[in-house]
């Protein structure tokens, strides 16, 4: 169900994951929990000498990180260290806030990942690859590019960037939005939950 998936992705409310104290994206955590049993079936079939790599692009990368967190919570950090080499993400939205960032408001060391430390893992257990101007890697962060977009909707509820100059794509986007019955639910939910202050997990490249 693609529409349900989209609603889950937009459900950015913070929830605490296990005993770690880490706050994570509620909707993506629900998806990761649904995937967990399917993925671990294949993980359990791996040879003892193999080191498993989790990876994904965009939301897939965020889910890979959440699956790794669930594995630590349910099987222990030593299990993850012994059986996994690393997690790689490519252009993925941030999905967590570590306990000390919640308390202090900032992580000033780019080579340190408080979220992974909260799970007992090294900061380089996750490599994030990003493009500097990619809006996806800013979703649900303090600089979410979609938040001001949804704050500038016309009185009709479907005209984007209503206060700006004429835009060639505006009639096209309006037509797409008008044809989508679920738009009001998505718009209102995302507007309430998008600006969450999430940060990336691991070391950025």
N, C-alpha and C positions, 0 to 999 in steps of 0.2 A: 504494500500500500504506500505509494509514493507520497501522497498527501499526509498520511500519518507520520511518515518519516520526516517530512518537512516541519510538521508541528513539533515533533520531538527535538529536532535540531534547534528550533526557535525557543524551546522551553529552557531558558538559560538560568533559571533560579539556582541559587547555591544550596548544596547539601553536603554534609560531612561524610567522607568515605571512611568507614570503619573507625579504628582507634587512632588513626594517623593525625587527626586534627586538620587534615587538608580538606578544603572546600572545593567541590567540583561541580561541573555543569550537569544539572539534574537530568535533562532530556537525553544527553549522550550517555550518561551513566546507565539509564534504563535500557538503551540500545545495547551497550556493552554487556550488561547482565544477561540479555536475551541471547547474545552471541556466545557467551562464556562456555556453555556446555558443548556446543558444536565445535568450538575451537580447541578446547581441552581434550576432546576425543582424539584429535589428530596429534596434539602435543604428546599425549601419552603413548602414541605409537612410535615416536622417534627413538632411534637407537640411543643407548646410554652415553655413547661417545660423541653424539651430535650436540652442537650448540645451536639453539633455535634463535632466529632473528624475526622480530615483529616489525612490520613497516606498513606505511600507508600514505596515500596522498589526500590532502584536504581533510574532510571529516574522517576518512579512513585512518589517517595518521593519529588523529585525536582518539579514535576508538582503540587503536593499538596501544597507546599510552594508558588508557583506562583499563584495558584488559591486563596489562602488566601490573597495574595497581591492584586489581582484583586478585591476581595470582599471588601477590605478596600478602594480601589480607587473608586469603583462604588457604594458601599452601606454605606461606612463610618466606622470608627474605632469602634464606639460605637455598631454598629450592630454586628460586629465580636466579640467584647468582650461579648456581651449579649448572642450570639447564639452558640459560639464555645468554646470548652474546651481547645483544644490544637491541634497542628500538630506534628505528629511523623514521622520521616524519618529513613530509615534503609539502610545504604550503598549507599547513594545518592550523585551524583556529585554536587559540589558547583555551584551556578548559579547567584551570585550577588556580587556587590561591593557597600558598603555604601558611602554616600557623604564624611564623614570625613576620611574614609580610602583612598578614591580617592585623597583627599587633603594632608593627612599626610603620607600615604603609609603603615601604620601598625595599627593594633588593639592589644594593649599589654595586655588587660584584658580579659582572657578567659571566665569570667562570665558575660561579657557585649556583647550585640549584637547590634552594631550601625545600622544595616539594619532594625531590628525590631523597634528600637527606632525611625527611620525615618518615620515609618508607625504609630507611636504612641502606639506601643505594648511593653509589657514587654519582656525582653530578654529570659525568659523561656517559652514563648508562643510556641516555637518550640523546641522539643527535637530531637537531631540528634544522632543516634546510629551507630557507625562505628567500623570496625576492623582495628587495627593499620597498617597492611600491604596490605590493600585492594586498588588496583590501581584505582578502580572506583571513590572513594571519592577524588582522586587527579586530575581527569579529568578537563581540562580547568583552572587549577590552575597554580601557579608559579612552581610547581613541578609535572606537568603533565607527567606521565610515557610514554605516547604515542608520545609526541613531539620529544624526541630524537630518538624514533623508526622510525618515518617517516622522520627524517633527515638522517638516515643511510640506505637509499634504494639504491640498485645497479643501474647501468646505464640502466639495462633492465626495470626499473620501477616497478618490482615485487619482487625482492629479499630483504627480510628484514634482518637487521643487517649485511649488506654486508661486513663491515670492520672487523667483529669479526671472531672467530674460527668457524669451521664446527659445525652445529647444526642439530640434528636429525629431528626437526620439519620444518626446512627450506624448503625442497622439498614439504612437505605437504602444508604449507602456500602459497608457490609459485603456486602450482596447483590450490588452492582455488581462489587465487587472479586472476590468468590468466583466470579462467572460469567466472569471474564477469565482465560483460561489463561496469558496472558503477564504477569500481575501480579508474580509473584516475580522474574522477570528485570528488569522495569522498576523495582520497589521496590529491589532490591539495587543495581542500577546507579546509580540516581538518588541513593541514600543515600551511595554512595561518591564521587560526582562533583558533587553539587549545590553544595556550599559552596566555590566557586572564587575568590571575591573579584573578580569582573568588575565593571567600571564602564561607564557609558554613554559614547557617542561623540558629540562635538559640544557644542552649547550647549543647556541645558535650558530649556524654557518651560512 
